Every structure is written in structure tokens, then in C-alpha cells.
């Protein structure tokens, strides 16, 4: 199958436009390419000024995309059992394995597990192959873990998975409710849009519902630190308040929605005092929130994983939607329940049927008419007749031996799925595990029998749909490296070898997109809002030049395409055209605390990293803000356990197995007592005991199948080691020397090498002897001992290669051996001088590296520098930017700058009373 060719350009530079591959905002990116014949190199990147999602702005991750684009760590050749093979051998084996498995065990013994990182065309081919030609719906996606509860709630309420809002609504609303979302970190470009909207409209109010006080709260007029899992009670309380205070026009609502009376009745016992007691939120603050919501002309509720990742996430989302329906806050500008997705093409996957309980083009598996439509359109030999296995059930079926073959594409389920022990057991038991990925090492690839090199962001061509239903082009800029292939090509090759040549004969992704667009229009008869008839028949050139558009779409008489706002007429794609209010009642999380497991564990994103760090982990700049994962806890909980910042603790749960998770402590006054928070990104690749997912039980929502990944019950105990240290080794030596520098290690990428924070149960002399045997024999080792420990400097050809510092004092006590890693890293690969050697051995640190934690990743501005500028008179974020440049590029650090300014302003100066 032909791969795209990249012809020579006569100019020395060209601008290519694509879409950022990280979160669901879907930012447009402009990439400057230096062109020399067929050799294309990427020079610089910036936001696309005319893209409606971001208007030229990028967060720190998008700004540093090119730093993650090297071929280091890429999977570049197909392998079987770890041995390099030809593509034809690999795809032939996969085709044979699928065919044999179906013949022996039936189609449901085969499964695909795919990803929101796939483009729409990849997703479409995967679903067509699995559901129409293999004949099973056992294809699920990692989007199950992030937004399937939102999908189910929209379908229950509206009849179709339609997000009724768009980003401009965030800027035109009067009241913005942010719930279950640390927007400042998870969707920073949207957060900046909200910031600017609030500056333009001082009357706009922002309410944040979050157990933690996060950087998103810097924008809040009101923060409600609700008890985790009590969202239904809070929104039922709002519905009850609106009803009892006469804010609902029942006759008007009954005209466009069913079920209002039942929903109100279900919320009848949720008065403010009851909600306050249930959710542990101040009653006066609840009253203020409810009054604002009922009085506002336009309200947006913007919700994300804190709502969805719950055993009752669908009910939580419907509780929100109920309030919007009851108060007629939908179908118009600045109003509506707005679910934000986590991945760049989570929405595109929903459109093509990426979840195991749906068909392509928003058709339903349970509906015989829909099955016939899709089967007829595909001319498929089979069509799945029942829902497939959702993610958690899918891996359980592997573990029990029911699923014999699994093909995992573009995702790392060993890290992201709950109950890691079960997921690992499932992959060990599965007879054939195929993994398509761009990296040559991650936690899931360890279980692959067949590994396939896929193309990555800068090489792929196709469509993505962001959280506001806006389709944009992702454009390949570089040719696929070595033997990497596009996901759709790999699957088509396998399908052809299975005998389905005619149905999978494509030469370019525009053909696949056109087929998908035609399917959305096929026998639609205005039944579904997802109807891309206006995009049918695009030529390859039109596809290549495609500009972002939102569905629903209609074509004007002049041939142009325009977007239609959903539900403006308050007519919905249900059996009777009415929306549905759903009666819901509060229920506790499934993973409840006990005397043995007394802490509630929450998890979420850090600011500068993405998912399992297969991309952001390559960029040293993105590690600087948070080099390692830590467990955040309230100061009083830390005091009760006699813990200080950076002390090590072990965490366990009922399902975690014998080996605990180990993290250093981070003291956080913004977290509730009895609760903990750990960022999700670090895994077995990045730490010896960083396998966070093992702490979560496989509790799921009964409707959506989405796991409860925001609420685990865990135990936490102090952990002691005999000795501690840090290791920093230059890049070219790090991989061959491995990671195991101690009984505990946590790794981070630096500008010139790799560093580890380490600890051991050995005393220093024993540990030192062990480490010396691991260092290369051709290195010259300089050693310096002092009262607190020992330092080693490794040198080769008069160049600094490594630095090791060991001591007996824990990092929580700020020991002499704990030196700024940025300073050590700056000396790697430098020429050895007497001053360099002496400074390293004696820990004499350059003043530039003693300024505290990094706040601004773009310009490496640190806490102490910012504090000094505030003390010198800077009073606003803009003034800090003028003086230090922080916040003037991507803007991701602006919430933290606001926090520091607010903290300084809140320092009270004692007043002097006069007689």
C-alpha cells in the first residue's frame, strides 16, 4: 500500500497547518518547515491565528511539541516475539490469528482496544473491520475512561450524543460553573479564554466545584470544596431550590421536555441544609450558588473527569443536565451543559462508533433498523448484534480466557486502566497480544507478542473532532520514519489478508472520510444531527485544504457550508422530539474508606505532562515544572503522621497487591483532610513504585462502564530507607546503564541527560560499592566523602558524564547532598576543569539555580525570582510579564502567578489602634 510522498518544495521554507495532538481543545498549530529536496525538518511552532479553537494561542505542551518529535525511543520496525520481521509477515500472522480465533472460538473471542489518539479515519476503519467484517462489537477505546458517562447522559437526555455548546459560549455566559475540572491545567487555552472573558465582563461570575483548591480557583468568585462523590446531591439541591423558589416555569419546560416532575420529586429531600450536611459544603455558599444560577440569564456548566470518572458518572451528568433543562438554560448562546473531552479525537471516535456499545454515525447496536442501515452501507458479511465488552469487562474477559486475541492501538492500558494487577494478568493470559504504537518501550509493550510501528502526530493525515464538535485537519508534515505505517493502512492490510479486499481498498484517508460522511447521511432522514452530507464528495485537494467546521451542518444555496447551533428550537432527536429529565438520587462511591483504608485518593493531570508521558516525557522543559510525582495531603494529616514535605510514604488498597506505591509527600493546604491527590502520568517506565493505577479497584458505572478513577480508598504509611541520593547521567549513557539505581527510584528527563531520585535499604558504604560496579570501566571516578555522605563524579575523555550524591538524611530534611538538578545537568557533557570538579564534589551551586521551583517553563522563571519581583512592587500578572517575561508566551503559568500575587496581597499588616 502506498504511503504519502512528500515532494520537494522550491522554497526554502513553508508553513504547514495541523492540530495539536494533546487535549480535547483541538488547537490549530502552524509549523514552519525547512525544505531541502525530500528532507523536511521542523523549525518552529506557534498557534494558528485563524483557528476558532485557540486563535493563535498554545499551552506549554503545544508550544513544546517539536521537542517531543525526535526519533529517540521510537518503534521503527515490526517485531514478533521481540525479533524484527517484515511487514508482510507481521500482518499475515495477525490476519491468520484473527481468522483462526473466530473459527475456533467465535467472533467475540477477538477484541480491539483503541484510542482517542487515533484520527477519525483510523477509528472508522477499526470499527468497520471489527463490527461489520469480524462481526463483534468487542472494540472499545480509552475514551471509555474519560467521557463515556457524558455520552450516556447526553443520549439519555437528548436522544443523541450531542454536546450542545461551543467555546464562544464560555465567553458570552453570565455564570460559568466549573465542576470536576482543573481547567487551568487540563485545558489551559480554554482557561485563558475564560480569563479574558471575565476581564471584559466584570459582571461574569465563576463558580468552581472541586474538593481541591486548584489553580483554577484563582478565577473563582466562589469555590465549593464539596466532599468527593456528592455532585448529584449538589445539583439535585439546585433543582429543588429552583422548584421551591418558583424559578421553574413548568408549563414551558413540559412543552419541550419530559420527566421534569419525576426529577423534581427525586430531588425533593435535598434542601440546602441537607445538601450542606451531605456534601460538606457551607450552606450560605450553597445558597449563593443556587441564587446565582437561578437568577442568571445565561449559564454554562463546564464539566470533565471529576464528573465522568465515577461509578455514578452518568447520574452526575444528568443531574447537571436536569438543571439546565428545568431552567431553560440550553439551545442558545452562553447557555448549556458542556462536557469537555480529554483527548484530541475523543469526539471523532464517538462519531464513528468507537465505543463498544454504539455503531458508526451515532447508530445504536440494539436498534435492528440501525444495524441494517450500517450493514447495507458497508455491504458487510456480518454486523454485530449486541454490545461488545467495555474496557474493564474486556480485560476481565481476557483474564478469564474468553478473549483470545487483542489488538491495542495507540494507548497504554497497563498504566491508564484501574486494577493494574488484573490488566497485567489479562495480557499474560491472552493468547495473542498485538500492540501498534510509536514508542519502543512502555508498560503495555512488555506484554506484546506482535509490535507494530505506527506513525505519530507529525506524520499522520486525517481528521479530528474537538470538544465543541469542530472537525479539523491533522496534516502529515514528515514522511513516516523507517518502516512506520499509518494505523488505517495497517488495518486495511490485515483486512485484505482476511479476504476483504474490496471493502478496504483505500489509497488516501480522504476516501475514508468521504465514506464516513456518506454513512452519516445514508437513510438519515434528519433522524440524527450527525449528518455530514454537506461534506460528501470532497476531492483530495479540498480535503487537504479543509478548514475547521462544526456539525450539525447545512449547505447554503451558494455552495458554502454553515454550522447550525443544536437545539435552538428546543426540538431533540428523541422518539417524540422532547428532551428527557432523568430522576437521579445521590449514591456513595463504590470504593469507600474503612479503618484499614482511611484515605480517599483522587488523581488527575499535572500542568505540563500528558497521559502516560510517551510524548511529553521526551521534552526536558516539560519535566522542570514537576520532575516527579508526589502525593498531596493536608498539613494536619501530615502532622498526625509526623510527615514533612518530601518524606516518603507507601500507599496500598484492597486490590493493589503486595508491592506498594511509594511517593514523596507534598503538603497542600488546598486539599481536604482525609484526602490525597496524585498526578496520573508517571508509570513503571518512570518510577520503580509509581504504578498509580494499581490502587484503583475496577468499580464502574453500570450504564457507561466508565471506571471510578477519582475515588479510591487507600492506606498511607511512612516509609523508611537507610540511605538516599540523586543520580544524573548524560543522555548517551543513560539508556545502556538502566534505571535500577536503588530499591526506590524515580526518573526524569533533563536537558543534557537523565536524572533519578533514589533510595536504598543498604547503608551508604554497601550501596556505594554496588553502584561502582555498575559504572563503565573506562570512566574515571572522582570521589569525595564528608560527614553526611559521598559524592561521585564520572569522567570520560575529560568530559563530565555522571554525578552521584548519596546521604543518610531523607530529602524531607533538606540535606547537603540534595543539590539542584538543573545545576548538575548543566555541567554534564562539559569539559572537566578543576573548578567544575571542585564545585560538583563540594556542592558549590551556581546562584542561578537556587531560585526555587520552576513556575514558567517557557522562560525558566522560578519562584524566588517571582517573589522578589512581587516584593519589589509588581502587582499584576502583566507587570510580572513585563519584568520577567513569565506568562508572556504560552500563558500556562498565569494561574500560578495569580496565586503568588494573591498570597502576597493577603499578608496582613498589623494595624495600630489610636486612642
Buried (B, 14 or more C-beta within 10 A) or exposed (E): BEBBEBEEBEEEEBEBBBBBBBBBBBBBBBBBBBBEEEEBEBEEBBBBEEBBBBBBBBBBBBBBBBBBBEEEBBBBBBBBEEEEBEBEEBBBBBBBBBBBBBEEBEBBBBBBBBBBBBBBBBBBBBBBBBBBBBBBBBBBBBBBBBBBBBBBBBBBBBBBBBBBBBBBBBBBBBBBBBBBBBBBBBBBBBBBBBBEBBEEEEEBBBBBBBBBBBBBBBBBBBBBBBBBBBBBBBBBBBBBBBBBEEBBEEEEBEEBBBBBBBBBEBBEBBBBEBBBEBBBBEBEBBBBBBEBBBEBEBBBBBBBBBBBBBBBBBBBBBBBBBBBBBBBBBBBBBBBBBBBBBBBBBBBBBBBBBBBBBBBBBBBBEEEEBBEBBBEBBEBEBBBEEBBBBBBBBBBBBBEEBBBBBBBBBBBBBBBBBBBBBBBBBBEBBBBBBBBBBBBEBBBBBBBBBBBBBBBBBBBBBBBBBBBBBBBBBBBBBBBBEBBBBBBBBBBBBBBBBEBEEBBEBEBBBBBBBBBBBBBBBBBEEBBBBBBBBBBEBEEEEBEEBEBBBBBBEEEEEEEBEBEBBBEEBEBBBEEEBBBBBBBBBBBBBBEBEEEBEBBBBBBBBBBBBBBBBBBBBBBBBBBBBBBBBBBBBBEBBEEBEBBBBBBBBBBBBBBBEEBBBBBBBBBEBBBEBBBBBBBBBBBBBBBBBBBBBBBBBBBBEBBBBBBBBBBBBBBEEBEBBBBBBBBBBBEBBEEBEBEBBBBBBBBBBBBBBBBBBBBEBEBEEBBEEBEEEBEEEBEBBEBEEEBBBBBBBBBEEEBBBBBBBBBBBBBEEBBBBBBBBBBBBBBBEEBEEEBBEBBBEBEBEEEBEBEEBBBBBBBBBBEBBBEBBEEEBEEBEBBBEBBBBBBBBBBBBBBBBBBBEEBEEEEEEEEEEE
